[in-house]
């Protein structure tokens, strides 16, 4: 687990568990500056009530999968893949210039 993964999970589900908060406090001395900033942002979201302390229900995973597919993955591993196009012709490019 990383602070970034925990941040995204908490942001997408709206919940952070007590165990995750314990992990953050235990790992805090080892955080980089970026991780410290992320942990501070997570704390602010808790203070504002945007993220609740509790447990996650399985239904939140469906929402998390959608967030990962629509928002996170396009910024990560899939960013450098060539887009798949369904060609209108046989072979060759499916793009035409008018």
Backbone atoms as SQL, in Angstrom:
CREATE TABLE atoms (id INTEGER PRIMARY KEY, chain TEXT, resi INTEGER, resn TEXT, atom TEXT, x REAL, y REAL, z REAL);
INSERT INTO atoms VALUES
  (1, 'A', 1, 'UNK', 'N', 0.849, -1.171, 0.000),
  (2, 'A', 1, 'UNK', 'CA', 0.000, 0.000, 0.000),
  (3, 'A', 1, 'UNK', 'C', 0.898, 1.239, 0.000),
  (4, 'A', 2, 'UNK', 'N', 0.496, 2.244, -0.731),
  (5, 'A', 2, 'UNK', 'CA', 1.192, 3.527, -0.724),
  (6, 'A', 2, 'UNK', 'C', 0.213, 4.610, -0.295),
  (7, 'A', 3, 'UNK', 'N', 0.741, 5.757, 0.054),
  (8, 'A', 3, 'UNK', 'CA', -0.113, 6.874, 0.451),
  (9, 'A', 3, 'UNK', 'C', -1.004, 7.289, -0.720),
  (10, 'A', 4, 'UNK', 'N', -0.452, 7.267, -1.926),
  (11, 'A', 4, 'UNK', 'CA', -1.238, 7.626, -3.099),
  (12, 'A', 4, 'UNK', 'C', -2.404, 6.679, -3.331),
  (13, 'A', 5, 'UNK', 'N', -2.144, 5.373, -3.210),
  (14, 'A', 5, 'UNK', 'CA', -3.219, 4.385, -3.373),
  (15, 'A', 5, 'UNK', 'C', -4.289, 4.576, -2.307),
  (16, 'A', 6, 'UNK', 'N', -3.847, 4.796, -1.074),
  (17, 'A', 6, 'UNK', 'CA', -4.782, 5.003, 0.023),
  (18, 'A', 6, 'UNK', 'C', -5.608, 6.273, -0.198),
  (19, 'A', 7, 'UNK', 'N', -4.959, 7.321, -0.672),
  (20, 'A', 7, 'UNK', 'CA', -5.656, 8.576, -0.956),
  (21, 'A', 7, 'UNK', 'C', -6.731, 8.366, -2.021),
  (22, 'A', 8, 'UNK', 'N', -6.367, 7.713, -3.116),
  (23, 'A', 8, 'UNK', 'CA', -7.333, 7.493, -4.197),
  (24, 'A', 8, 'UNK', 'C', -8.476, 6.581, -3.760),
  (25, 'A', 9, 'UNK', 'N', -8.145, 5.550, -3.000),
  (26, 'A', 9, 'UNK', 'CA', -9.182, 4.638, -2.501),
  (27, 'A', 9, 'UNK', 'C', -10.149, 5.390, -1.587),
  (28, 'A', 10, 'UNK', 'N', -9.605, 6.190, -0.681),
  (29, 'A', 10, 'UNK', 'CA', -10.445, 6.948, 0.246),
  (30, 'A', 10, 'UNK', 'C', -11.277, 7.994, -0.485),
  (31, 'A', 11, 'UNK', 'N', -10.674, 8.634, -1.457),
  (32, 'A', 11, 'UNK', 'CA', -11.387, 9.654, -2.222),
  (33, 'A', 11, 'UNK', 'C', -12.519, 9.042, -3.046),
  (34, 'A', 12, 'UNK', 'N', -12.266, 7.891, -3.651),
  (35, 'A', 12, 'UNK', 'CA', -13.301, 7.278, -4.494),
  (36, 'A', 12, 'UNK', 'C', -14.412, 6.643, -3.674),
  (37, 'A', 13, 'UNK', 'N', -14.082, 6.109, -2.491),
  (38, 'A', 13, 'UNK', 'CA', -15.112, 5.465, -1.675),
  (39, 'A', 13, 'UNK', 'C', -15.732, 6.417, -0.661),
  (40, 'A', 14, 'UNK', 'N', -15.014, 7.488, -0.314),
  (41, 'A', 14, 'UNK', 'CA', -15.512, 8.416, 0.695),
  (42, 'A', 14, 'UNK', 'C', -15.276, 7.944, 2.112),
  (43, 'A', 15, 'UNK', 'N', -14.474, 6.873, 2.273),
  (44, 'A', 15, 'UNK', 'CA', -14.255, 6.269, 3.588),
  (45, 'A', 15, 'UNK', 'C', -12.781, 5.945, 3.765),
  (46, 'A', 16, 'UNK', 'N', -12.294, 6.132, 4.993),
  (47, 'A', 16, 'UNK', 'CA', -10.972, 5.643, 5.375),
  (48, 'A', 16, 'UNK', 'C', -11.158, 4.828, 6.653),
  (49, 'A', 17, 'UNK', 'N', -10.489, 3.705, 6.732),
  (50, 'A', 17, 'UNK', 'CA', -10.664, 2.820, 7.880),
  (51, 'A', 17, 'UNK', 'C', -9.683, 3.193, 8.989),
  (52, 'A', 18, 'UNK', 'N', -9.998, 2.831, 10.230),
  (53, 'A', 18, 'UNK', 'CA', -9.054, 3.081, 11.325),
  (54, 'A', 18, 'UNK', 'C', -7.700, 2.403, 11.091),
  (55, 'A', 19, 'UNK', 'N', -7.703, 1.223, 10.493),
  (56, 'A', 19, 'UNK', 'CA', -6.449, 0.535, 10.193),
  (57, 'A', 19, 'UNK', 'C', -5.586, 1.310, 9.210),
  (58, 'A', 20, 'UNK', 'N', -6.227, 1.937, 8.240),
  (59, 'A', 20, 'UNK', 'CA', -5.487, 2.743, 7.267),
  (60, 'A', 20, 'UNK', 'C', -4.905, 3.998, 7.921),
  (61, 'A', 21, 'UNK', 'N', -5.671, 4.603, 8.828),
  (62, 'A', 21, 'UNK', 'CA', -5.134, 5.751, 9.560),
  (63, 'A', 21, 'UNK', 'C', -3.959, 5.339, 10.434),
  (64, 'A', 22, 'UNK', 'N', -4.060, 4.171, 11.057),
  (65, 'A', 22, 'UNK', 'CA', -2.944, 3.659, 11.861),
  (66, 'A', 22, 'UNK', 'C', -1.716, 3.443, 10.994),
  (67, 'A', 23, 'UNK', 'N', -1.910, 2.923, 9.784),
  (68, 'A', 23, 'UNK', 'CA', -0.783, 2.702, 8.876),
  (69, 'A', 23, 'UNK', 'C', -0.118, 4.032, 8.523),
  (70, 'A', 24, 'UNK', 'N', -0.927, 5.049, 8.246),
  (71, 'A', 24, 'UNK', 'CA', -0.374, 6.368, 7.913),
  (72, 'A', 24, 'UNK', 'C', 0.471, 6.901, 9.064),
  (73, 'A', 25, 'UNK', 'N', -0.047, 6.819, 10.286),
  (74, 'A', 25, 'UNK', 'CA', 0.712, 7.355, 11.419),
  (75, 'A', 25, 'UNK', 'C', 1.979, 6.548, 11.680),
  (76, 'A', 26, 'UNK', 'N', 1.936, 5.241, 11.451),
  (77, 'A', 26, 'UNK', 'CA', 3.131, 4.413, 11.661),
  (78, 'A', 26, 'UNK', 'C', 4.195, 4.676, 10.601),
  (79, 'A', 27, 'UNK', 'N', 3.780, 4.964, 9.370),
  (80, 'A', 27, 'UNK', 'CA', 4.718, 5.171, 8.264),
  (81, 'A', 27, 'UNK', 'C', 5.161, 6.624, 8.112),
  (82, 'A', 28, 'UNK', 'N', 4.562, 7.525, 8.836),
  (83, 'A', 28, 'UNK', 'CA', 4.787, 8.956, 8.654),
  (84, 'A', 28, 'UNK', 'C', 6.261, 9.374, 8.673),
  (85, 'A', 29, 'UNK', 'N', 7.104, 8.822, 9.542),
  (86, 'A', 29, 'UNK', 'CA', 8.517, 9.247, 9.524),
  (87, 'A', 29, 'UNK', 'C', 9.248, 8.913, 8.216),
  (88, 'A', 30, 'UNK', 'N', 8.725, 7.964, 7.447),
  (89, 'A', 30, 'UNK', 'CA', 9.379, 7.547, 6.210),
  (90, 'A', 30, 'UNK', 'C', 8.823, 8.236, 4.957),
  (91, 'A', 31, 'UNK', 'N', 7.848, 9.111, 5.117),
  (92, 'A', 31, 'UNK', 'CA', 7.208, 9.746, 3.969),
  (93, 'A', 31, 'UNK', 'C', 8.139, 10.718, 3.259),
  (94, 'A', 32, 'UNK', 'N', 8.010, 10.746, 1.941),
  (95, 'A', 32, 'UNK', 'CA', 8.666, 11.786, 1.142),
  (96, 'A', 32, 'UNK', 'C', 7.822, 13.062, 1.261),
  (97, 'A', 33, 'UNK', 'N', 8.309, 14.135, 0.690),
  (98, 'A', 33, 'UNK', 'CA', 7.562, 15.400, 0.743),
  (99, 'A', 33, 'UNK', 'C', 6.212, 15.281, 0.045),
  (100, 'A', 34, 'UNK', 'N', 6.186, 14.568, -1.058),
  (101, 'A', 34, 'UNK', 'CA', 4.925, 14.386, -1.793),
  (102, 'A', 34, 'UNK', 'C', 3.953, 13.558, -0.963),
  (103, 'A', 35, 'UNK', 'N', 4.455, 12.503, -0.320),
  (104, 'A', 35, 'UNK', 'CA', 3.590, 11.673, 0.521),
  (105, 'A', 35, 'UNK', 'C', 3.080, 12.462, 1.722),
  (106, 'A', 36, 'UNK', 'N', 3.920, 13.315, 2.298),
  (107, 'A', 36, 'UNK', 'CA', 3.480, 14.166, 3.407),
  (108, 'A', 36, 'UNK', 'C', 2.346, 15.083, 2.955),
  (109, 'A', 37, 'UNK', 'N', 2.505, 15.683, 1.793),
  (110, 'A', 37, 'UNK', 'CA', 1.469, 16.576, 1.267),
  (111, 'A', 37, 'UNK', 'C', 0.171, 15.815, 1.013),
  (112, 'A', 38, 'UNK', 'N', 0.293, 14.590, 0.515),
  (113, 'A', 38, 'UNK', 'CA', -0.890, 13.766, 0.256),
  (114, 'A', 38, 'UNK', 'C', -1.588, 13.411, 1.562),
  (115, 'A', 39, 'UNK', 'N', -0.808, 13.053, 2.583),
  (116, 'A', 39, 'UNK', 'CA', -1.384, 12.719, 3.891),
  (117, 'A', 39, 'UNK', 'C', -2.064, 13.944, 4.507),
  (118, 'A', 40, 'UNK', 'N', -1.459, 15.114, 4.354),
  (119, 'A', 40, 'UNK', 'CA', -2.087, 16.340, 4.858),
  (120, 'A', 40, 'UNK', 'C', -3.410, 16.616, 4.147),
  (121, 'A', 41, 'UNK', 'N', -3.432, 16.410, 2.843),
  (122, 'A', 41, 'UNK', 'CA', -4.669, 16.611, 2.073),
  (123, 'A', 41, 'UNK', 'C', -5.747, 15.636, 2.540),
  (124, 'A', 42, 'UNK', 'N', -5.344, 14.408, 2.807),
  (125, 'A', 42, 'UNK', 'CA', -6.283, 13.406, 3.310),
  (126, 'A', 42, 'UNK', 'C', -6.856, 13.851, 4.659),
  (127, 'A', 43, 'UNK', 'N', -5.998, 14.397, 5.518),
  (128, 'A', 43, 'UNK', 'CA', -6.459, 14.909, 6.810),
  (129, 'A', 43, 'UNK', 'C', -7.439, 16.055, 6.655),
  (130, 'A', 44, 'UNK', 'N', -7.166, 16.938, 5.713),
  (131, 'A', 44, 'UNK', 'CA', -8.090, 18.059, 5.468),
  (132, 'A', 44, 'UNK', 'C', -9.444, 17.562, 4.971),
  (133, 'A', 45, 'UNK', 'N', -9.413, 16.552, 4.102),
  (134, 'A', 45, 'UNK', 'CA', -10.674, 15.987, 3.608),
  (135, 'A', 45, 'UNK', 'C', -11.465, 15.350, 4.747),
  (136, 'A', 46, 'UNK', 'N', -10.765, 14.727, 5.689),
  (137, 'A', 46, 'UNK', 'CA', -11.429, 14.178, 6.880),
  (138, 'A', 46, 'UNK', 'C', -12.037, 15.311, 7.709),
  (139, 'A', 47, 'UNK', 'N', -11.269, 16.366, 7.938),
  (140, 'A', 47, 'UNK', 'CA', -11.751, 17.500, 8.729),
  (141, 'A', 47, 'UNK', 'C', -12.967, 18.167, 8.090),
  (142, 'A', 48, 'UNK', 'N', -12.988, 18.243, 6.769),
  (143, 'A', 48, 'UNK', 'CA', -14.097, 18.877, 6.051),
  (144, 'A', 48, 'UNK', 'C', -15.329, 17.976, 5.971),
  (145, 'A', 49, 'UNK', 'N', -15.161, 16.705, 6.279),
  (146, 'A', 49, 'UNK', 'CA', -16.275, 15.770, 6.193),
  (147, 'A', 49, 'UNK', 'C', -16.451, 15.148, 4.825),
  (148, 'A', 50, 'UNK', 'N', -15.502, 15.388, 3.919),
  (149, 'A', 50, 'UNK', 'CA', -15.591, 14.795, 2.585),
  (150, 'A', 50, 'UNK', 'C', -15.237, 13.310, 2.604),
  (151, 'A', 51, 'UNK', 'N', -14.434, 12.900, 3.575),
  (152, 'A', 51, 'UNK', 'CA', -14.093, 11.489, 3.781),
  (153, 'A', 51, 'UNK', 'C', -14.497, 11.142, 5.203),
  (154, 'A', 52, 'UNK', 'N', -15.155, 10.007, 5.372),
  (155, 'A', 52, 'UNK', 'CA', -15.646, 9.576, 6.669),
  (156, 'A', 52, 'UNK', 'C', -14.766, 8.462, 7.225),
  (157, 'A', 53, 'UNK', 'N', -14.659, 8.408, 8.551),
  (158, 'A', 53, 'UNK', 'CA', -13.955, 7.321, 9.217),
  (159, 'A', 53, 'UNK', 'C', -14.935, 6.176, 9.392),
  (160, 'A', 54, 'UNK', 'N', -14.592, 5.001, 8.918),
  (161, 'A', 54, 'UNK', 'CA', -15.494, 3.863, 9.023),
  (162, 'A', 54, 'UNK', 'C', -14.960, 2.664, 8.288),
  (163, 'A', 55, 'UNK', 'N', -15.874, 1.849, 7.784),
  (164, 'A', 55, 'UNK', 'CA', -15.479, 0.664, 7.020),
  (165, 'A', 55, 'UNK', 'C', -16.104, 0.749, 5.635),
  (166, 'A', 56, 'UNK', 'N', -15.436, 0.140, 4.696),
  (167, 'A', 56, 'UNK', 'CA', -15.937, 0.142, 3.316),
  (168, 'A', 56, 'UNK', 'C', -16.880, -1.032, 3.104),
  (169, 'A', 57, 'UNK', 'N', -17.917, -0.776, 2.348),
  (170, 'A', 57, 'UNK', 'CA', -18.845, -1.834, 1.973),
  (171, 'A', 57, 'UNK', 'C', -18.480, -2.325, 0.582),
  (172, 'A', 58, 'UNK', 'N', -18.766, -3.586, 0.260),
  (173, 'A', 58, 'UNK', 'CA', -18.396, -4.110, -1.057),
  (174, 'A', 58, 'UNK', 'C', -18.941, -3.305, -2.232),
  (175, 'A', 59, 'UNK', 'N', -20.062, -2.642, -2.099),
  (176, 'A', 59, 'UNK', 'CA', -20.627, -1.873, -3.212),
  (177, 'A', 59, 'UNK', 'C', -19.695, -0.746, -3.649),
  (178, 'A', 60, 'UNK', 'N', -18.877, -0.249, -2.749),
  (179, 'A', 60, 'UNK', 'CA', -17.951, 0.830, -3.096),
  (180, 'A', 60, 'UNK', 'C', -16.900, 0.359, -4.090),
  (181, 'A', 61, 'UNK', 'N', -16.606, -0.947, -4.113),
  (182, 'A', 61, 'UNK', 'CA', -15.601, -1.460, -5.034),
  (183, 'A', 61, 'UNK', 'C', -16.039, -1.252, -6.480),
  (184, 'A', 62, 'UNK', 'N', -17.315, -1.388, -6.750),
  (185, 'A', 62, 'UNK', 'CA', -17.812, -1.158, -8.102),
  (186, 'A', 62, 'UNK', 'C', -17.521, 0.273, -8.531),
  (187, 'A', 63, 'UNK', 'N', -17.770, 1.200, -7.648),
  (188, 'A', 63, 'UNK', 'CA', -17.495, 2.602, -7.957),
  (189, 'A', 63, 'UNK', 'C', -15.996, 2.822, -8.125),
  (190, 'A', 64, 'UNK', 'N', -15.197, 2.186, -7.273),
  (191, 'A', 64, 'UNK', 'CA', -13.741, 2.323, -7.367),
  (192, 'A', 64, 'UNK', 'C', -13.244, 1.785, -8.705),
  (193, 'A', 65, 'UNK', 'N', -13.771, 0.651, -9.139),
  (194, 'A', 65, 'UNK', 'CA', -13.361, 0.092, -10.433),
  (195, 'A', 65, 'UNK', 'C', -13.679, 1.066, -11.562),
  (196, 'A', 66, 'UNK', 'N', -14.836, 1.694, -11.484),
  (197, 'A', 66, 'UNK', 'CA', -15.205, 2.661, -12.519),
  (198, 'A', 66, 'UNK', 'C', -14.274, 3.866, -12.493),
  (199, 'A', 67, 'UNK', 'N', -13.947, 4.342, -11.299),
  (200, 'A', 67, 'UNK', 'CA', -13.022, 5.477, -11.180),
  (201, 'A', 67, 'UNK', 'C', -11.663, 5.096, -11.734),
  (202, 'A', 68, 'UNK', 'N', -11.194, 3.890, -11.399),
  (203, 'A', 68, 'UNK', 'CA', -9.886, 3.452, -11.880),
  (204, 'A', 68, 'UNK', 'C', -9.875, 3.358, -13.401),
  (205, 'A', 69, 'UNK', 'N', -10.910, 2.783, -13.978),
  (206, 'A', 69, 'UNK', 'CA', -10.959, 2.615, -15.431),
  (207, 'A', 69, 'UNK', 'C', -11.091, 3.945, -16.163),
  (208, 'A', 70, 'UNK', 'N', -11.904, 4.855, -15.629),
  (209, 'A', 70, 'UNK', 'CA', -12.191, 6.097, -16.343),
  (210, 'A', 70, 'UNK', 'C', -11.198, 7.214, -16.063),
  (211, 'A', 71, 'UNK', 'N', -10.587, 7.218, -14.865),
  (212, 'A', 71, 'UNK', 'CA', -9.751, 8.354, -14.489),
  (213, 'A', 71, 'UNK', 'C', -8.295, 7.995, -14.233),
  (214, 'A', 72, 'UNK', 'N', -8.056, 6.922, -13.510),
  (215, 'A', 72, 'UNK', 'CA', -6.686, 6.612, -13.099),
  (216, 'A', 72, 'UNK', 'C', -5.912, 5.926, -14.209),
  (217, 'A', 73, 'UNK', 'N', -6.461, 4.885, -14.806),
  (218, 'A', 73, 'UNK', 'CA', -5.746, 4.125, -15.827),
  (219, 'A', 73, 'UNK', 'C', -5.362, 4.966, -17.042),
  (220, 'A', 74, 'UNK', 'N', -6.229, 5.866, -17.531),
  (221, 'A', 74, 'UNK', 'CA', -5.795, 6.683, -18.674),
  (222, 'A', 74, 'UNK', 'C', -4.560, 7.531, -18.367),
  (223, 'A', 75, 'UNK', 'N', -4.319, 7.805, -17.104),
  (224, 'A', 75, 'UNK', 'CA', -3.146, 8.589, -16.713),
  (225, 'A', 75, 'UNK', 'C', -1.933, 7.712, -16.451),
  (226, 'A', 76, 'UNK', 'N', -2.133, 6.419, -16.361),
  (227, 'A', 76, 'UNK', 'CA', -1.047, 5.529, -15.981),
  (228, 'A', 76, 'UNK', 'C', -0.624, 4.575, -17.065),
  (229, 'A', 77, 'UNK', 'N', -0.781, 3.291, -16.798),
  (230, 'A', 77, 'UNK', 'CA', -0.259, 2.241, -17.673),
  (231, 'A', 77, 'UNK', 'C', -0.774, 2.335, -19.094),
  (232, 'A', 78, 'UNK', 'N', -2.018, 2.672, -19.279),
  (233, 'A', 78, 'UNK', 'CA', -2.611, 2.651, -20.621),
  (234, 'A', 78, 'UNK', 'C', -2.289, 3.905, -21.435),
  (235, 'A', 79, 'UNK', 'N', -1.666, 4.870, -20.847),
  (236, 'A', 79, 'UNK', 'CA', -1.433, 6.144, -21.525),
  (237, 'A', 79, 'UNK', 'C', -0.620, 5.973, -22.799),
  (238, 'A', 80, 'UNK', 'N', 0.338, 5.054, -22.811),
  (239, 'A', 80, 'UNK', 'CA', 1.237, 4.917, -23.948),
  (240, 'A', 80, 'UNK', 'C', 0.786, 3.868, -24.961),
  (241, 'A', 81, 'UNK', 'N', -0.349, 3.245, -24.722),
  (242, 'A', 81, 'UNK', 'CA', -0.863, 2.269, -25.687),
  (243, 'A', 81, 'UNK', 'C', -1.489, 2.990, -26.860),
  (244, 'A', 82, 'UNK', 'N', -1.399, 2.361, -28.024),
  (245, 'A', 82, 'UNK', 'CA', -2.049, 2.918, -29.211),
  (246, 'A', 82, 'UNK', 'C', -3.544, 2.649, -29.105),
  (247, 'A', 83, 'UNK', 'N', -4.376, 3.596, -29.436),
  (248, 'A', 83, 'UNK', 'CA', -5.826, 3.375, -29.370),
  (249, 'A', 83, 'UNK', 'C', -6.260, 2.328, -30.387),
  (250, 'A', 84, 'UNK', 'N', -7.246, 1.551, -29.983),
  (251, 'A', 84, 'UNK', 'CA', -7.785, 0.527, -30.882),
  (252, 'A', 84, 'UNK', 'C', -8.949, 1.137, -31.649),
  (253, 'A', 85, 'UNK', 'N', -8.882, 1.054, -32.970),
  (254, 'A', 85, 'UNK', 'CA', -9.956, 1.582, -33.811),
  (255, 'A', 85, 'UNK', 'C', -10.589, 0.428, -34.565),
  (256, 'A', 86, 'UNK', 'N', -11.899, 0.482, -34.701),
  (257, 'A', 86, 'UNK', 'CA', -12.567, -0.530, -35.520),
  (258, 'A', 86, 'UNK', 'C', -12.609, 0.006, -36.942),
  (259, 'A', 87, 'UNK', 'N', -11.840, -0.596, -37.797),
  (260, 'A', 87, 'UNK', 'CA', -11.710, -0.116, -39.179),
  (261, 'A', 87, 'UNK', 'C', -12.964, -0.351, -39.986),
  (262, 'A', 88, 'UNK', 'N', -13.226, 0.550, -40.914),
  (263, 'A', 88, 'UNK', 'CA', -14.408, 0.423, -41.759),
  (264, 'A', 88, 'UNK', 'C', -14.093, -0.345, -43.036),
  (265, 'A', 89, 'UNK', 'N', -12.821, -0.517, -43.347),
  (266, 'A', 89, 'UNK', 'CA', -12.441, -1.210, -44.581),
  (267, 'A', 89, 'UNK', 'C', -11.706, -2.495, -44.270),
  (268, 'A', 90, 'UNK', 'N', -11.110, -3.057, -45.284),
  (269, 'A', 90, 'UNK', 'CA', -10.337, -4.268, -45.076),
  (270, 'A', 90, 'UNK', 'C', -8.880, -3.886, -44.962),
  (271, 'A', 91, 'UNK', 'N', -8.314, -4.141, -43.820),
  (272, 'A', 91, 'UNK', 'CA', -6.905, -3.822, -43.608),
  (273, 'A', 91, 'UNK', 'C', -6.675, -2.327, -43.665),
  (274, 'A', 92, 'UNK', 'N', -5.465, -1.906, -43.557),
  (275, 'A', 92, 'UNK', 'CA', -5.122, -0.494, -43.696),
  (276, 'A', 92, 'UNK', 'C', -5.728, 0.360, -42.604),
  (277, 'A', 93, 'UNK', 'N', -5.618, 1.631, -42.792),
  (278, 'A', 93, 'UNK', 'CA', -6.087, 2.585, -41.804),
  (279, 'A', 93, 'UNK', 'C', -7.586, 2.810, -41.948),
  (280, 'A', 94, 'UNK', 'N', -8.219, 3.107, -40.817),
  (281, 'A', 94, 'UNK', 'CA', -9.646, 3.393, -40.850),
  (282, 'A', 94, 'UNK', 'C', -9.901, 4.890, -40.945),
  (283, 'A', 95, 'UNK', 'N', -8.843, 5.690, -41.066),
  (284, 'A', 95, 'UNK', 'CA', -8.989, 7.129, -41.162),
  (285, 'A', 95, 'UNK', 'C', -8.973, 7.556, -42.624),
  (286, 'A', 96, 'UNK', 'N', -9.848, 8.487, -42.970),
  (287, 'A', 96, 'UNK', 'CA', -9.862, 9.030, -44.329),
  (288, 'A', 96, 'UNK', 'C', -9.738, 10.538, -44.245),
  (289, 'A', 97, 'UNK', 'N', -9.081, 11.120, -45.207),
  (290, 'A', 97, 'UNK', 'CA', -8.914, 12.565, -45.253),
  (291, 'A', 97, 'UNK', 'C', -9.811, 13.094, -46.361),
  (292, 'A', 98, 'UNK', 'N', -10.668, 14.035, -46.005),
  (293, 'A', 98, 'UNK', 'CA', -11.617, 14.585, -46.980),
  (294, 'A', 98, 'UNK', 'C', -11.014, 15.749, -47.719);
